[in-house]
Amino acid sequence: MTRPWLMFIALGTLMILSNSKCENATNNPNLAVFVPAPADNPSTPEKVALGKKLFFDKRLSLDGTVSCASCHDPHKAFTDQLTTSVGIKGQRTERNAPSILNSGFLKTVMFDAHLKTLELQVIVPLQEPTEMGHNMKKLIPQLRAIPEYQAAAQKIFQRDFDAFVLTRAIGAFERSLVSMNSRFDQYQAGNKKALSNDEQAGWKLFSEKLYCIQCHPAPYFTTFEAANNGLYLDFGKDKGRFRINLDSSDIGKFKIPSLRNSELTFPYMHDGSIENLENVIAHYSQGGKKHPLQSSTIVPFNLSPKEQKQLTLFLKALTDTSYLKKLDN
């Protein structure tokens, strides 16, 4: 039986290929993927362009040293490949910077899975003391005084530059970051030569033998939910989602990340404590650290050295950096 999401990708690709005038779209099937947007923030090219400028602008940080892109580098799958990120004054953040690719599909935002929209998320790093360290009441007048931003706000939103403009523009830009054209996607869409035999075997291990799709189902390779993956027996100071509602059943729960582009998003886990994919597999093969609230889906398993290699190769087949072509335009 054809999976609905496979039909969606295949139809989107056909729609693009049928339009000979859309040369960029033909070269990048990601442009065919529909990304939902909230009613108060429909996407437009002008809005995305403004959001892109703001995303890369270090003036959004208190001392002018950090931009959104400092922690979310396009060439690193919008991560920084650091254990924890570096904010203003060289301060270290509490958690690892997750990729924001495909963030338009997120049902909740942040590791605690508690914010409902990307627009709400934008405000957090801007005002977090260890990240960009600014105050919205002071930041907005500064940005409004920049002629380019004020003119764009007037043209696109018909209002002065304010928090609404800032959050909607960056939110629109983030939703434009689509990475759904990996070799795995091409394989599932019908190109059976897109994956090697070992990569196909890795997919079978992932989806059938190990049933990793319980937490990382295609096409997004996440359930978007928070879960305790048994990373620690004692989670120490950072107890995850627990800090939101102080619900003891949430101790150790962090949002399940997408595995797309995981080849580039190292180090792994909410605190960047695992440096490579091989060690991630080792953690799960041991069945976690047996935290009392650990998800019941995490149980020990055994893989041969060949199977471990095949599983790793499959995960790397989820890499898609074709979004960089769009960013460079």
Secondary structure, 3 states (H helix, E strand, C coil): CCCHHHHHHHHHHHHHHCCCCCHHHHHCHHHHCCCCCCCCCCCCHHHHHHHHHHHCCHHHCCCCCCCHHHHCEHHHCCECCCCCCECHHHCECCCCCCCCCCHHHCCCECCCCCECCHHHHHHHHHHCCCCCCCCHHHHHHHHHCCHHHHHHHHHHHCCCCCHHHHHHHHHHHHHCCCCCCCHHHHHHCCCCCCCCHHHHHHHHHHHHHCCHHHCCCCCCCCCCCEECCCCCCCCCCCCECHHHHCCHHHCCEEECCCCCCCCCCCCECCCCCECCHHHHHHHHHCCCCCCCCCCCCCCCCCCCHHHHHHHHHHHHCCCCCCHHHHHHC
